[in-house]
Every structure is written in C-alpha cells, then in structure tokens.
Amino acid sequence: MAQARNGPYGGDPDYDSGWVDIAQGEDKTFTHSLGGNTDDYVVDLQANHMGVTINQTGMGGDCYYDAGYTYGGYYWYGLDTTNIQVFRHSNDHSADQVRVRIWIISGSDYDSGWADMNQGQTRTFTHNMGGNPDDYVVYMQYYDTGLRGLNNRKYGLDTYHRDGIEHVEYGAAWQRLTNSSIEVYRGHDDVYANQARVRIWRVPQADYDSDWQDMPQGTSVFDHDLGGPWNDFVVDLQFKDADYYGTHQIYFGINSFYVGDTMYRHGGTFSLNSSQVWVTRGLDDALVDKARIRIWAIRKPKYDSGWVSISQNEGKTFTHNVGGDTDHYVVDLQFKDTADPGYGVNQWDYGGDDYIVYPSSTMKREGAYWGGLTSTGLWVRRQADDTIADQVRVRIWIAPPPDYDSGWTPIIPDETKTLNHGLGGNSYDYVVDLQFKDSSGVGAGVNQWHYGADQYRDPPTTAVVHGGYWRNLDSDSIDVKRGKDDTGADSVRVRIWKNTQADYDSGWTTISPASVEKLYHNLGGDADDYVVDLQFWDDNTDVGISHTAYGSITDYCSFGNRFDYGAFWYFLTNSGVWVWREVNDESADHIHVRIWYTDDRYWVYLPAVLRNY
C-alpha cells in the first residue's frame, strides 16, 4: 500500500544522495540499497549550478552536431535494487553537483504497466481518471533492453541534424495529457526506450503553483516565496502546446541543434532558489505556448535525533548519515530542561557560556553547542556546569540554495567583516544562518561554538572574547564580528534566505531588560515539529538587527558584580513560547520570533481509492 506522505513524490524520500560533486564527463555510481521492486521506484534527479540554483537544464542529455558531436546535460541509468548511475556529459554547464532521490511507492491512480515501444511509434494509454488533469503528476520511465536498463537518457526527446541525415531523434516524451488518456512518443532513431511505462497520481495542492502562464521565448521569472532554510523542494514543470501536442514534456530540459551554421533551441526548463524560479522557453521553440510550474516544500528534516539525554561535561556523537555536501546542510540544535519547574524546550546559553565568578575566581561553563559536522555525523557538547540542557535534539535539513551565500570567508580575531549581499526587499523577512569553521584539523571543524560570542574577565580587568555573531543586517549588507581571543572560527559562512513564510510571526515586539515576553502562537500539534527563529533589534544603529549575545552571556567585572547580556527563547509549547531579555542587555530592544511547522501533513501519491479527503 502506498504511504501517507507530503509532497508530490511522497514527502521524505526512501533514498537521498544529498548534493554530490560530479565532474564533466564523469560517470558516478550511487548505492541506495533499497531492495524490493524497481517498478515501485520514483526517481528524481536534480542538478545544482555553482551552489546557486537548482535546475533540470539538460535533463536526459543534449547532443548537437556542428562539424562534430557536442554533448551537454546529464541523465541517470542502470537503476536496479542496489545502485543507480548518473552520467554528466563533457560539455555540460548546469550540473556541478547532482542529487538523486528515490521514493518507493506501491500504488498509483493509473499505471500503464510496461509497454513495448517501436522506434517512431506514438502509443496512447487510456487512464480514464477523470477530473482535472491540472491536478495530475505524470511519471514516465523507460527501459533499454540493452546495457542501460532503466534510464532517462534523452528524456523529452533529443533531436539534431547531422551531415547527410536530415533529422536524428532519440529518447521519448509524453504528450496530449487529458482527463482520459495520455500519449507516449518514441524517437524514430531511439535506442534507449524499448519499453515505456506511465504512472499518474492526483496530488495535493502545491505550495506554489504558477498556473498556466503564456511563455514568451526566453526566460520568465516567478516569485514563489517559499523561503528556506527548512524546506526541501520537489518541482513539476509541464508545457502546453495550443495547436497539436496539448499538455506535454517534449524537449524537457531544452533541446539544442544546428542546421548549417545556425543553432536552434526548443523546449523548456527551470532553475530556482529559495524565493524565485526561472522558467526558460527556448529562443526558437514552437511547442511551449504555456508553462506551469508547481513546487512542494517538504519541511520534514533529513535527520532527527529525537530527544537524547546528555550528562554534564559530555560530548555526544550523533551519526546522521545524511551524505552529500555539508555546505547544503542547515543544523538546528535545541535543549530540553526536564526539571520541574524547568525551562522546557529552550536555547538558553546556546553555543556555550563561560565565565569566571569573582572573588572566588571559579570558572563556570554552561550551555551546549555542536561541532565536527561531516556528511555522516557531528557531536554535541554539554558544558560542565550546565543545568538547562538535560536533553538535546539535533535536526538537519538539506536546504534549497539560499538567496545569498558568502561562501567560507576567512576572518581574523577581533575583525568585523562586512558582507554585501544586495538582496533588497525587506530584511525583516530574512532568515540568516551563520556557521563557523575551525581549520586547525584538531578542533571543532564546522561548528557553532560560542555562537553569539562569549565574554568573560581573566584577570578581572581584562575581557576575553570567544566566538562570533552577526549584526547590522539590512537590505544591502550584514556584518560578522569575531571575538579577539577566538580559536574556533577561522572562517565564517553566512547564508540568507529571503521572503521566508512562517506559520507564526510575532512581528517586532518591544521587550524591556530583565523581563519575559510571553508569545502565544496557538499552532497546535506537536511542538517537537517546530523550528524557532529569534532575532534582535537594537535601537542603536551600530548593532541593528543582530544575534549579538544570542542565548545570553554572563560576565563578572573586577568588583565581583555580575552582568548578563543577550536574550533567548524557552518554554516552547504547542501554544506559546517565552523570550527572556537579560538584566544588562543592550542589544535586544525588540525581538522577532518566527515558527515553522515541519511535520508530514498531507496524504499524497496515494491511489484515489485509498484516500480519505
């Protein structure tokens, strides 16, 4: 029986390679080891261009002939119960990284079964699903009885002209989708689609749906504004020809070819980041009169440790095995205080807080932090004197490309680095992720140790400052400050996602020092499925919107007086969350809390007879 999941391809995939580097001309094997029946598999292959946009340009491969063969694009093949191959052509310029996702789905609203296909044949499949075909998602696969097996080489057709041969045509495409039938056409020279199979599902309303849009030749930009970083996108792009082919995916990914010395480009493709999607119609295309793109934002994390007990002064390793490129990860660490009464789910002393108590000169270390991030694991350390983080929970998402990514940027102790992102719009809608990297090889690696910065006196008249924080966020730039004594942030990396729609948004709320602001979101459900983002705004323009002293900082002066700075959230429930601003804080005159719900909420890819909505 098909499972209840969210998104058009079944929500959380059964296999996810993560983003993996692939060189031009490289043939890469991905071992998924899913077993079972490959007839139940749905494969989604996406590319990432320079870490900036997700795309499917060149999907299936694109060959053109200009006094010789030139090969672009990429494709998958050789799918079996253990492995799948991905090949990137030698002249491809869109797939610096690729990501393979596979879902095991044992039912569909329509399944043609495997059907023999002759070269040049158009075959009609009658599904009689009724309703509106705009509610369908079509998945076509084909089979090469030769070396490539299950594959999508030349998906959407690849045609080109060659000396002495007027028109060469490989691959297959579906076309003329209606509420009763669909056609599949196999190219008249094709060697990859001896058999074809079509499955169709009715799917839930997408998180973004462009509807059918007239498509001028060239690129059109649409604002989907789904945001990030706690989203994972699945995309469906369809075309419509007003004259003959109806709804189709002919020349999906763009088909290029030469006639004489002139290059022609037909079909369509897309690329996207966290807020916009670019849909391109070939400059010579005659079949994409309209296009429609749908995006589902799957919020469930790729890894969730659940709540794990951790002792004082313990470093605990979490093996997540998310794989792929860690530069695409977003990590969320929460604490839980199990005392009664306690602070509940919180981020008090996030990153760790060290201070020396005077006059006894006793060092105290509180809070917790994560570090050592790799494609298979990370560790969390709870400090020796901490009383709030009896349990910790780690979640990891593979985020869509941000609207801004500084890349890993060297920073020296006591340096303030200004990063010009130039995103424009309203900076109140931004979500910022700051990570540190310790390049010593024996330290914390990629980490958030002393996140928000940590200051204490040693000796009493000298300030020691570790860690780092961001501040002065506006629509053009952001500053990152590294502590003068820091040893864990040789490089920093800032990512920003704009137009990030939240399930709850407090707006900017004024808060006084030494006070708690109780915010009631009333989202319901399970608070363990929430992600919380807290930002500060200082009326002093030298700091502005920031994470200065995020999680709070304790510092004792030479006279033994205690000072507490910053703010943090705590006591998260399914109806509210509290924010505490410390007694001596100077940076959080206003606070902004947003909450995202990250559960599986939809029944999808489920045969209609089994649905209950």
N, C-alpha and C positions, 0 to 999 in steps of 0.2 A: 504494500500500500504506500502511496506517496505520502510524504511527511508534511506536517504543517509548519511552514516557514515564511519568512518575509522576503520580498523582492522577487523579480520575475524568474530568476534562476534558482529559486529555492532558498533564499537567505544565505546563511552561513554555508560555504561550500564544504564538501567532504574532503577536498584536497585543495590547497592553496600554496603555490610555489613561492609566493611573495615576489617582489621585483628582483630580477636576476640579470646581471650584465650579460650581454651577448655581442660578440664581435661581428663585423661584416664578414660574410662567408662562413660563419660558424654553425655547426650542427650540434645542438645541445640536447642531452637526454635528461628528462625529468622523471624521477621514480616516485610514483604515487602509491603503489602497492594497495590499491583499493579492492582488488579482487572482484568477485561477483560476476555480473554480466555486463559487458560493454554496451549492450543495447539499452541499458538503463542510464548511460552516462550522458551528461550535457557538458560540453567543453566550451569555455570562454577564454580566448586568447586576446590580451591587450598589450599594447606597446607603450613605452614611456620615452618621450623625446627630451633628452638633456635634463631630466628631472623636472620639466616644466609643464608638460601636457600629457595626459593620457589620450591615446588615439588608436584607430584601426586603419590608418592610411597604409595602403599596400597590402591589406589583409588578403592572404591567399597567394601573394606574389604577383609581380607585374613585369612582363617581358616585352621589350620593344626592339625592333630591328632597324638599325641605321648603319648600313655597310658593316654589320656585325651585331651580335646579340648583346643587349644590356639588361641586367636582371636587378629588379628592386623588390621591396616588400619582404614578407615573411609568411610562414604557414606552419601548421602542425600536421604530423602524420604518424603512422606506426602506432596508433593507440591500441594498447592491449590492457590486460588486467593488472599490469605492473608498471609499465612505462608509457611515456609519450615523447615524441621527438619534436623539436622546434628548429626550423632552419631559417636563418636570416641571409638574404641574398647579398652578394658582394657590393652592390651599388645602392643598398637601402640606406635611407637617411632619416627614418622615423622611429626605429626600434633600437635605441641604445640599450634599453632594458625591455624584457618581456615578463609577463606574468600569466601563468596558467592556473585556471580554476576549473574544478570538475565537481559537478553535483551528481549524486546517484538518485534518480527519480524513476520510480517503478510504474508510474501511471501518467496518462495524458488525456486530454479531451478528445484528441484524434491521433491515431498512429497509422500511417500508411503501410507499415511493415517494409521490408526490403524489396525493392522492385528493380528488375533488370532494366538497364538503360542502354539503348543503342546510340552510337555517335549520330549527332544531328537530330535526335528524337525529342519531341515535346510530349510529355506524359501528363495526363490530367488525373488528379486524385480528388475524389468526391468525399468530403468530410461531413456535409450536412449539419454543421454545428449551429447554424442559425445565429440570431442576434446580430451584433455589430462587429464586423471584422476589425474595427479600430481597437477592440478590446482583446485582440489576439496577440500572442507572441509566437512566431514561427521559428522552429529549429530544424534546419535541414543538414543532413550529413550524407556523405557518400563513401563508397568503398571501392578501392582498387584491388582487383583480384591478383595483381602482381605484387611488387615489392613494397608499396606504400601503405597497403591495408587501409584502415580507417584514416581519413585525411580530410583536409580542407584546402588542398593546393588548388590554386586558380579559382577560389570561391568567388562567385558572382560573375564568372567568365573572364578570360584574358584573351584579347584578340590583338593581332598585329599583322602588318603587311610585310612581306619578305620578297626579295628579288625573285621573280619567276612564279611566285604564288600570291594571288591577289588577296587572300584573306585566310589567316590561320586562327583557329578558335579552340581554346582549351577550357576545361572546367565545366561548372554547371551553375545554374541560378534558378531561383523560384520567381514566379510572376503570376499575374492575374488572380490575386487572392480575393475571394468573395466570401459571403457567408455560407456558401455551399461547396466550393471547390477551390483548388489551387493547382497551378501547373509547375512542372519542373522541366527545364530545357538543358540538354547536354550538348556542349560544343561539338561541331562536326569533325574536329580533329582530336578530341579529348582522349586521354589515356588514363585518367585518374578517377573517373566516376562510372565504373561498370555497373554499379548498383547505387540507388539513391533511396533515402527514407525521409519522410516528413512527419514531424510531430507538432501539434498545435495545442497551446494552452490558452484558456481565458485567464487573465491575470488581474490583480487588483489595480486600482488607480495608482499611477506612478506619482512619485514625489514631485517630479517635474514633467510636464507634458507640453511641448511646444504647439500641439495641434498641427494640422496640415497648413504649411506655410508656402506661399509662392516662392520659388527659388530662382533668383537671377543667377546667371553664370558668375562664378567667383565665390567669395566667402561671405556668409551672413553670420552675425554674432547674436546670440541669445543669452540673456541673464537668467540662469536657473536659480542662483542664490541659495543653494542648499548648504553651502558653507562646509566647514570642517572644524576640527580635525577628526571628529569622532564619527565620520561617515566613510563608507566603502561603497563605491558606485558600481552599478550594473547598468549598461546602456543598451537601448534598442533603437536602431535607425532604420527607417523604411522610406522608400521612394514611391512616387506616384506619377505615372505617365498618362496624360489626359487623352491620348489618341488611341493607344493599342494595348500596352502591357499592363495597365491598371496598377495596383499596388504590387511592388516588386523589390528585389535587391540585385538587379542586374548592374554589373560593374561596380559592385560594392568595394569601397577602398580606393577607387579611381583606377581607370584603365587608360594607359598611355600607349600610343603607337605613332609611327612615322608613315606618311605617304610621300614619297620623294624626300624632299628636304624639310617638310613641314610636320611638326609634332601636333597630334591631336590628343585631347584629354576628355574622357567620357566618364559618366557615373558620379558618385558622391562619396564623401567620407566625413568624419568628425574628429575633433580633438577638444579636450576640455580640461579645466582646472576646477578649483573648489567653488567658483562663483559664475563662470561663463562657459559656454560651449560654442565652438565654431563649427558650422556646417558648411562644407565646401561642395559646390557643384562644378564639375569640370568645365573649362572655358569653351569647350566645343560640344558639350553634352546636349542631347536631344531627348533624353528619356526621363530626366528628373525635373518635371514641371513643378512638382511639390515635394516637400520632405517633411517628415515628422520624427522628432527625437524624444524619447522617453528616458528618464533617469530614475532609478530607485536607489535611495540612500540607505544602505544597510548599516545599522548602528551597532549591532552586536560585536563585541570585541573579538579579535582573533585568539586572544588568550585571556583567561580569567583564573587567577589562582584560588579564588574564593578566600574567605577569612581564615588566616593561618596564625596560630599562636606563636609568639616570639618573645624570648626572655630578654631581660636587661643585659646589655653588652653582648648580644648575639648578632652574628652575621649569618643570614639565612639565604641559601641559594635557591632560586626558582628556575626550573627548566621549562621553558615555554615552547621551544622548537617551532617558532613561527617561520623561521627561514627567510630567505631573500635578503634584501638590503636594509640594514638597520636605520639608514638615513630616512626611510619612509615610515619609521615607527613613531607613534605617539604613546607615551607611557603615563599612566595615571596610578598614583600611589595614595591610598587612603589608610587612616588609622582607626582603630576602634578601642575606646576605653570601656572595659567591662565592669568597672567599679560601680557600685550603687550607693549614692548617686554618682554618675560619671558624665563625661563629656560626649559619650556616644561616638558616632562616626564623625571624624574630625581631621583637620590638618594643622593642629597646633604644633608649633616648633618644627614645621616641615623643613627638611634639609639639615636639621640638627642645630642645636643652640648650645654653645659652650660659653661658660662664664666663670669668673673667679670671685668667690664670696670673701669680702674683707670685713673685719681684720683677720679672719682665720686663715686666709689665703688658700681656701679649699676650692679645687676645680670641680665644677658641676657640668655634666654633659647630658642634655635632654633631647627628646625628639628622635626622628628617624629619617633615613634618606636611602635612595637607590643609587647603584653604580654598576660598573662592569658589564654594560649592555653589549651582548653579542646576538647573533642570529639564532642562538639556541638557549640563552639564559641571561640572567642578571642576578645581582644579590641585593638584599636589603639589610641595612644595619640599624638596629635599635640601640641607642646610646645607654651608657651605664647607669645613669640616674633618672632615666625616663619613667614617668608614671602614667602616661596617657595612651601609649601605643601597645596595649597588651596583645592586640592582634593587628595584622597588616593585610592588605589586599592589593595585588598588582593586576592591572589590566593593560593590554597592548592592542592598539589598532594599527592597521596599515592604512595610512591616511591618503586622501587624494592629493595631487600636487597643490601646494599652497599658492596663494596669490603672490607671496614674496618669500624667498629663501635666500638668506645671506650666504649659505654655504658655511663650511668651517672656516672661521676667521681668527687668525692669531690675535692675542691680546696680552699685554704685559701687565704685571701687578701695578695697581693704582691708576691704570689707564681708563679713560672714558672714551668709548668708541661710538661715533655717530654713524648709523646705518641708514642710508637714504633708500626707502622702499618706494616712494612715489605712487602709492596706491590710490590716493584721493578718496573721495566719498567721506563717510562718517566714521571716524576712528572709534567711536563708541561701539560699533558693530564688529570690531576686530576681535579675533582670538589670537593670542600670542603664545608661542611655545619657545622657551629658551632652554637649551641644553649646554652642558659644559663637556670638555674633553681634556683629560689628563694624558699627555703624550709620553709620560715617563716610561711606560711599559710595565711598571710595577705598582701603579697607583690605582685610581678609581676608574680609568677608562672613560667611556661616555657615562655621565653622571649628573645628578642634581644635588651634590653635596654642598652644604651651606647655601642652598638656594635662597635668594632674597638678601644675602650677605649675613655675616655673623661678626659681631664686635664684642670684645671684652678688654679689660685693662690688665697688663702684665709687664712691668710692675704697675702699681695703681695709677701712675700718672701717664702711662703710655698705652695708646689704643692699638690693639691687634685686630686686624680686619681680614677675614677669610671669605671666600665665595664670591658671588656676584649677583647682579639683579638688573632688570631693565627699568627705564623711566623715560619721561618726556615723549610718550607716544602721541603722535599726531598724524595727520593725513599725508605727511611727506616723509617723516623720519622717526627713528627710535634710537635712544642711547642705551648702551650697555656699560655698566661700571664693574670693574674687577677690584676686589679688595687688595690693599697694598701688601698683605702678607700671604695671599692665597697661593696654594700649591696644587689645586685640583682643576683649574680652568685655563690651561694654556691656550685653548681655542674655545670660541663660543659660536653657537649657531642659533639664529633667530628665524623662525617661520611665522608667517602671519596669514590667517585665513579671514577674509572679509565677508560681510553680509551673512553671518552665521546665525541662522534662525534657531532660536531656543524655544523649548517648551515652556519655560518660565523665565521672565526677565524682570528684575526688580526696578530697572531704571536706576539712575544715580540717586542715592539716598544719603542724606546728611547724617553723620554719626559723631558724637562727642567723645573726647578721650575718657577712658575709664567707664565705658558704657557698652551695653549689649543692644544690638538691633535684632529684633525677632521678626523674621520674614516668613510669611505664610504663602506657600506656592500652591498647596492643595492638589498636587498632581496625582496623588493616589498610587496604587500599585505597590511595587516593591522598591524601597529606597536603595537597595543594592544594585538596581539597574540605572541609577542616576550618575551623571557626571556633573561636577560643580566647577564653575569658573568664577573666581573672585578677583576683581581689580580695584585699585585705589585711585583716588584723585585728590591731589594736594592743591589747595588754593594758591600756594606758592608756585609760580610758573617755572621755577628752577627744577621742579620734580614732575609736575603734571600728572598724567595717568601713568601708573607705575606698579611694580611689585617690590618696592622698597620695603625691606624688613618683612617680607611675606612670611607668615607663620609666627611672627614675633621674635624679638631679640631681647635678651636680658643682659644688662651691663651694670657693674658696680664701679662707682667712682672712688677716688683716693680717700674720701671721708667715710667710706663704707655705705654710702647711700645707694639704693637700688633704683635703676631706671629700666623701664620696659617700653619698647617701641614696636610699631607694626600693628598688624591685625590678622585675624584668622577666622575661618568658619568652623562650626562644630554643631553637635546635637542635630544632625541631619535625620529627618524622618520623612514619611510619605506625605506629610502635610506642611512641614516647615523646616527652616534652617536658621541658626543663630550666627551672628557675627560679633566678635568682641574686638574693640579697639583698645589698645594698651594705654596705660595711665599717662605715659610721657610721649606718646606718639605724635609726630609732626607731619606725617605724610598721607594719612588716610582721612582727610576731612569728609570725604564722600566715598561710598562703596557702591559697587555694581556687581550683582550676583545673577548669574545665568545658570540654568539647569537643563540638561538634556536627558531624555529617557532613551535607554539603549537596549530595550528588550526585543524579543520576537513578537510582533503584534499582528501579523497578517497570515491568513490562510492562502497559500499561493501554490501554483504549479500542481494543483490537486485536481484530479478528474471531477468534472462537474457533479457527477452523481454522488460524490463523497463530500461535497462542500455543504456548509451549514450556514450560508448567509445569502 
